[in-house]
C-alpha cells in the first residue's frame, strides 16, 4: 500500500511540475500578448484623442469662418454703389437736421479712383459741405456721419465761430463700388 501512496505523491508532483512547465511555456506568450494589446490600446487612445482634438479645431475653424463671412457681408453692405452716391448728400442733410445742424452748402460728390480688385473697382466719393450749428450739435453730427451705414469719413474740418453758433467747412469721403 505504501507503493501506491508513493506513486500518488509522485504522480501528483509530476502533474504539478508538468503544470508549472506548461504554464511556464504558455504564460510568457500570454504576457507578451497582453503587453502587445496594452500597447495597441494606448496607440488607439492616442489616435482617438488626436481625432477629438482635430474635430474640435475644425469645429472652431468652421465657427470662425461663419463669423468672418458674416462680418464680410456687413462690411460689404457699408460700401455704397456709385449709382446710390447721389442720394448720399440727401442722407447727410437728414442726419444734419436730426443732429440740430443746418447744412448751408453742399458740393456734389466727385469721384477719384481708389483701388481695383477681383471684387470690382472702388472709388472715393468726395463731398464738401458747409454746416452751421452749436459746438455739441456739430460734434454729434460728425460722430453720426462716421458711424453711419456706409464707409463715410470726415477727412478735413475747419471750424469757425459765428455770432449764433459755429460754421464748419467739411470734406467727407465715402467708399463706393462701381
Secondary structure, 3 states (H helix, E strand, C coil): CHHHHHHHHHHHHHHHHHHHHHHHHHHHHHHHHHHHHHHHHHHHHHHHHHHHHHHHHHHHHHHHHHHHHHHHHHHHHCCEEHHHHHHHHHHHHHHHHHHCCEEEEEEEEEEEEEEEECCEEEEEEEEEEEEEECHHHHHHHHHHHHCCCCCEEEEEEEEEEECCEEEEEEEEEEEEEC
